[in-house]
Amino acid sequence: MNIAEAIRTEAAASRFQISRQAYTDPAVYQLEMDRIFSHCWLYVGHSTEIEKPGDFKTRTLADRSVIFLKDRNGSIRCFLNVCPHRGAQVCRLSEGNARSFSCIYHGWIFENTGKSLSIAEPETYPPNFGEGGRNDLVPVPRFEEYRGFWFVNFDRKAQSLRDYLGDACDYIDVIVDQAATEMHIVGKAQEYSARANWKLLAENSTDILHVEALHPTYLDLVATNSGGAMKRGKMLGKCVDLGNGHSVIERQATYGRPIAQWISLWGDDAKAEIDAIYDRLVKMYGEERAIRMARYSRNLLIFPNLVINDIMSITVRSFQPKAADYMEVNVWALAPKEEIGTPALERRLSNFLEFLGPGGFATPDDIEALESCQRAALSAREAPWNDLSKGFDPKSADKVGDTKDELPQRAFWRGWQARLLSTGA
């Protein structure tokens, strides 16, 4: 398909449309892997997942296997999971703790700093064979961190992570600063997949409009737990185009938040705890920012495939495209480290599992909706356009909108198109 024609706008009708072929065309998927996933910053993991020297996780980013680890000296590193000898994967485990890695093919051994320790029959190689680190594990081209979140970029010439995140940093700060100590990944990833294009999940992650229609059972549960009628319709807040394809919805929360909005279901002891948390936030950051942290929720999309949901709990979601019609999803719970072993963490994880876990009230509904969209996009050739016009005014900058506008989706697609049309990618 023609990428320049994938987005269609009609100023007279205030219409913003996306070609459904963009979700189904294998050639578009290949172009995305080349021009988006090989050049954008991709989330690989959180520093608290690898707390001890030797801890490691293997992850797949843009079809590349990598080893995310803390080395013997306490430095966090990321290597391509490939032996420099004949290309076998050096590490075949998903996680663990190791001082070294041994390739199963010919027995080459590597320290967790990446340095080569042993090669098979070294006497048969030239004397200078290992000079310049040529036998060492190969680090990813770019590897940078913001507030405990580590990212990889396979483009050595890419802008810095901080510049790439841009205005999204403020929203990450609002989330991370809720902790008195630091934010911590709780437990392991929850993993699932969807037979749908990855862009459908990117759209869904900042779409508040669908909640009332798709998740009514959960809204009824929230209303019961909150001790009152659930507020429907317009929500107090805004959605923002943050640039570079990133976007956020920040809105007043109508449910319990462990930081720091109490509901009667949690009892009086929890109220005292949550009031103390709120007082701490006010003391540290002032009342205006404390209200934003405690009483407002955020759905933050970092282009192309990272979502941080700071809603009834905090979740980190990364989704990896595997084909035009298939993706794999990992979701982690994030919490203040001081909550470990306390009832506060139990409340937070209960919220996480109820709504955002693979078996919760939201995720199965969302996956069914996305797979339905994928099936329809492939079959309905006579209806070739998706509509993302809600809140669209072609005369405006289209940078800030109401919470249920489709502005975040338009921001994503503009970023998508700019990347695919870029000759510098």
N, C-alpha and C positions, 0 to 999 in steps of 0.2 A: 504494500500500500504506500501511498504518498504521505510521508510524515507531515509535510507542510499543510496537507488538507485533512489531517486527522481531527483537528479542532475547527468547528464551524461556528462563527458568530454572526448573528443578524441584529444589527443595531436597532432597526425599526421595530422589531418584535422583542427586543431585550432577551435574545435567545443565545444560549451557550451550549453547544452540543459536541459530543465525542463520537467518532466513528466506532461502531462495535467491532470492526475488523481489528482495531488496536488491541483487543482482548484475545483474539483468536489466531492471528496470523503468526506462524512459526518464524517467519522472516523478521517480524517486529521483535519477537523474543530474542533472537540472535543479535539484533542491533542493540537492544537494551543491555544485553550482557557485555557487549563490546563498548558501548558509549556511556552507559550509566554505571553498571556494576564494576567496571574496570577502571573507573575514574572518580567515583564518588567515595566519600568516607562511609565505611560500613562498620556497624557495631559488632565487636567480637566478644566482649565480656566485661564484667565488673571486677574491680580489684579485690573485692572481698570473696570472690569465688576461688581465689588462689592465695590464701593467707599465709601458708607455710612454705619455706624454701623447698622446692621440688614438686609442689602442687602443679598440676597441668590439666588442661581441657583441650580436646581436639574439636575443632569446629570447621564447618564448610561455609565459605564465603565466595560468592561468584564462581561456583563450581571448583574452587580451590580448597584443598584440605590444609589447615594450619594448626599449629600447636601454640596455644596460649598458656604461658607458664610463668612461675616465679623461680628464678634460677638459684643456685647455691649461695649466691651473694645477696639475695633479696631483691634483685632487679627484676621487673616485669618485662617479659620479652614475647615476641611472636615470630615463629619460624614457619616457612613453608614445610609442610609435612611430606618431604620428598628427599630421598637419599641422593647426594651429589654424584654417587657412583653410577647406578643403573636405573634410578628413578623409582624404586619401591617406596611405599609409605614407611617411614621410620617408626611411627607410633600407630598401632592399630587399636588401642584402647580409647574409649571416649573420655576417660578421666583417670586420675590417680596421683601418685607421688613417686617421683623417680629422680635419682641422681644422674642417670644417664639413659640413653636410648640406644637400642641395638637393632640394626636392620636385619630382618630375617633372611634376606636373599643371599648376602655374602658375608654377613657378620661384622660389618663396619659399626663402630661404636662412637657415640657422641655424648659429650658432657652436656648437662642441661643449660650451659651457657652457649651451646651451639658448637663449641670447639671439638674438632675431631680428636678422639683419643686413640683409636686403633683402626687400621685398615688391614684387609686380608693380604698376607704375604708381602709386606712392605719392601722386602729386599728385591722384589721383581720390578719395582717401579724406579724411575730416575731419581737421583739424590734430591732434587729440588721439587719433587712432585707435590708436596704439601704446602709450598710457599704461597704467601698471600692469602691464606685462608681458603684455598680452592677446595679443600676437602671438608670444610666446615658446613654445618647446616646453613641454609640461606635464609636470612631474615626477610620479612615482608618489606616491600619498598618504603612504605611510610607507616608509622605506628605512633599514635598520639593519644592523649588522655584529657578528659575534662570532667572534673568533680567525681572521679572514680569510674567513669565510663570510658572504656578503651575502644578505639576505632583503628581500622586498617584502611589504607588506601594503596591500590596497586599501581598508581600513577605517581612516579617520583616528582613530577612537576606540579602536582596539585597544590592548591592554596592550603594554608595551615588549617588544622581542625577548628581552631578558635574563629578564624575568619569564615570558614564554611558554616559553622553553627550560627554565627551572627546574632540576631535578636532572639534566637531560641535559647541562648545562654541564660537570659533572665528567668525564663520559665523553669529551666533545669535548676537554677539557684533556689527558686521558691520551693521546689520539691526537696532538694538535698538539705537546705537549711532548716527544715522541720526537725531534723535530728539534733539532739543535744550533743551527741558525739559524732557519729557518722552513719550514713545509710549502709545497709548490709543486705546482701542477697540471702533469702531464707530458703534453705533446702535446695533441691535440684530443679531443673527445668521440667515443666509439663510440656509434653510434645504431642502434636497432632498434625494432620495434613488436610488439605482441601483440594478437590478437583476443580479448581477455579484459578483464574489469572491473578497474579500477585497484586495487580493494581486495584482489583476489586476490594481487597482487604485494606489497602492504603486508603481508599475512599471511605470504606466503612468505619475506619478507626476514628475519623473526625466527623462522623455523621450522627448528629443528635436527632435529626428528623425521624429516623426509623424506630426510635426506642418505643414510642407509644404503640405503634402498630405491631411491631415484631415481638416485644417483650412485655405484654400486659400482665402476665402472671407475676413477673418480678416486681413490677410497679405496685401491684396489689400487696405483695409481701412487704415492700418498703413502707407503704402506707400503714399497714398493720403494725410493723415494728416501730415506726416513728410515732405512733400514737395519735395519728390524725389523717386527714384526707391528703392524698398525694396531689401536689400542685401539677396541673397539666397546662398545656399551652405554652405561651411565651415564657422563657426563662431569663432572669436578670443576668446579664453578662455580655460577652462579645466573642466573635471569632476573628482571627487575625492572620493575614498572609505575612509570614516572617521572612520571606525571601528564600532563594535557592530551592524552592519547592517545599520548604517547611511550612507548617501551619499549626495553629492551636485554637482550641475552644476553651474559654475560661468562663465559668458560670457559677451562680450561687447554688450550693449543694442543698438538696432537699432530703438528705438521708444522713445517717450517722457516719462520722469520720473519726477514726481513732485520734487524728490530729486535726482539729480539736473541737468536735461538735458532738455533743452527747445526745443520745436518745434514751427514752425511758426503759426500753428493753434491756439495757446494759446495767441498770440498777444504780443505787445511790453511791456505792463505793467507786464505781467507774466515773460517776459525775465529779467526784472530788479529784480523782486523778486527771481527768480531762480538763477541769478548771485550772489545775496547777500547770498543765502543759500550756494552756492558753496564756496564763499569766507570764510564764517564761518567755513565750514568743513576743508578747507585748514589751516586756522588759528589754529583750535583745534587739528587736527590730522596729518597735513602735506599733501603735494600734492599727494604723492603716495596712501595713504589710502583714501584721498578725491576722487580721480579718481575712485578707487574701489567702494566706496559708491555710487557715483553719476552716473557714466558712465557704470557700470557693473550691471548685474542682477544675481539673485540667485534663484535656485529651491533647497530647502533643505528638505530632508526627515529624520525625526527622527524616527528610528525604534521603534515600528512597524507601527504606524498609524497617525503620525502627519506630516503635510507638511507646511512649511512656504515659500510662493512664494513672493520674493522681485523682482517683474518684472515691469510692467507698473503701478502697485500699489502693496501694501503689503497685502497679505491675509494669514490667518491662517485657515488651513483645517484639521479637524479630522474626521476619518471615523471609524464607529463601526460595526464590523461584527455581523450579527444576524443569519446567516446560511451559509452553504457552498456556496450558490448562491445568497446571499442577504446582503446588507449593507446599513446603514444610514449615511448620510454625513452632517456635519455642517461646514459652512464657515463664517468667520468673517473678516471684513475689519479692518486693523490696520493702524494708522496714528500718526504722531507727534501731541501731545496735543495742541501745539501752533497754529496748523492749524484750529482748530475748529472755525466755523463762518467766514472763509476766502474763497476767490476764490480758493486757493490752495487745500482745501479739496474738493471743487466741482470738480476740475480737477481729483483729485485722485479717488474719488468715481465713476466718469464717466468712468474712465479707468477700474475700478473694475467691474462695471456692464456690460460694453461692452464685456469683454472677459471672466471673471471668474465667474460671477454670474450664477445662474441656468438657466436664459434666455439669457445668453450672446452668443458670437460667438463660444466659446470653449466648455463650459460644455455640452450642448446637444450633440454635435459631439462626445465628449469623452465618454459619457454615452452610446450612441448607439454603439460605437466601442467596449467598454468593454462588453456590453451585447451580442454583436455578438461573441466575443471571448468565452464567457461563454457557449453560445448555441453550438458553434462548438466543444469546449472541451468535452462537454457531449456526442455529437453525433458521432464525428469522431474517433471512437475507433481504426480504422486502421491507423490513423495518430497520434500516441500517444505523440509526443514531440513538445514543443515550442523551438525555437532557439533564443539564446541570445549571439551569437558569434561575433557580430560586435565589432571590436577593440580588440578581445581576442587574446592574445599571451601566450600560456601555459608556455613559458620559462621566462616570466616576473612576477613581483610581482602582476601585475594587480591592482595597487593602484591609478594611475593617467592616464587619457586618454583624447582624444579629446571630444569636447562638444557633438558630436552626437554618441559617442560610447555607447555600452550597458553595460559599466562598472558599473554604479549605480545599474542596475537591478541585475547584478551578485553579487554585494556587499550585496544587500538585501537578495538574496537567500542563500548566504553563512551564513549570520546571522540567517536566518530562520532555515536552516538545523542544525546549531550548537545548537540552542535553543531546537529544537525538539529531538535531540540526547543526550542532556545533562541529565545525571543521577542526577545532583544536583537540577534540576528544581522541 
